[in-house]
């Protein structure tokens, strides 16, 4: 089984910040907006180097989404930045009408997604954002898994015309994907080859899936770990092909099981290749305060939970 | 300046278009459309600097954004008669497979429209973004927008109003259609707006008041005055008092025709009050 090494823990939001720094230097049409969370979004270097291309909108996310839509008229490529909760639920209708329905080339970049936001608690821990955004026609939805992938995704979405939701997080997590790996929007990444079970993971759950796969290997179970960074459009072909080989699937995400990646996988398989599936996701609940590690354990989102789900789903084959 | 008489003829013809469009599909919003007819005619035929043809980016020309998208009939009529698309297409208003959706949208590719609107309160933010893009592009043309007065009840406007002043978005002229009416009644009864002009002033805008937005000369003068105040560090707001349903006696002095179409008899009466000038579509 292919082994992955943590190159040193880093937060995915810093991957976004580094990506923005690079875009600031290479793409004169890229502009950044922020709703009073510059430090959290790690875009200070972009601002220092391109002050005229940065728009501080204050604590006014609805206005930020509208301004971003307007900036595209005239050829700019706006990247909005705030927490995932305020990037989606708070401004859903602004995104729906002014961005998605109007087909505006806005990149909605959302930090502090999911439960690993930690101590601030449920008001800030959105677990519904993937569902909200994937339901919008024409919206591309991306949830990268580590620092390197987030940086690569940030660069890649600048090249795609159309609205994009880019979701990343707050905590420092393993950074394990190759630094120079090309980010292909809509393309699944096979991290390990396996024959007994397919684990389909996104975001912070990808590293947890790799740990689980290693533990399973020690028990003689061969797990195929697929990293889905692009939840929409979904790489259905890769999923179906793998599941035809393994016969069962575990989906893993830091999101509600309603509306998330798991549901997209289930829909795909129901239409093309019905397959037993277990869902690693929150169970239609809000989060709470705690450390990211405590919360991932309490809400069943870590490698142990994935391992248990694999053992369960294999019995259903 | 275009001949005032010609513009007045266009106003009457646009009124006929509005009435016939909403009558045909027995739906749509004639009241606010009729109230803003003079504004649209003046803006598109006298005030804005426009290129021939249409492209989404609209560089090196003035741009307009309609925030209160429900008054699409007047918008479509004026766009068609300005040459953005054939006036015959007004026949397809609100019909299936039409580019003339109930509320304006870019989705079907209708020339002249750069943003979807209908869900209220979003247009000012979009206009500000377009104004900022013009500044970044070194483009000295202007951005215009129109908003209903009732629409100011949406909180996003006040985020945008604060932002535009704080960031000196001075290549932008927002017009508020002060007709005092909304679906459920007068704005005073539903949710009082207070002194709209004063509110914009204390937020840091330069304000031009037009006492009768249904008087072509007044609205042209008001728009030109607003234009002369751009580039001076403040966004500019025109507070334009209008009469909902203007030009059709039974549609005036009431909110009843906000979103209601005339029947056959009412249409005949309304058209008789506005005899054909430039030719019906």
Interface residues (C-beta under 8 A of the other chain):
Chain A: X31 X52 X53 X55 X57 X58 X60 X62 X63 X64 X65 X66 X67 X68 X69 X70 X71 X72 X73 X74 X75 X76 X78 X93 X94 X96 X97 X98 X101 X102 X103 X104
Chain B: X56 X57 X58 X59 X63 X65 X105 X106 X107 X114 X115 X116 X117 X118 X119 X122 X123 X124 X125 X126 X127 X128 X129 X130 X131 X132 X133 X134 X136 X137 X139 X155 X156 X159 X160 X162 X163 X166 X167
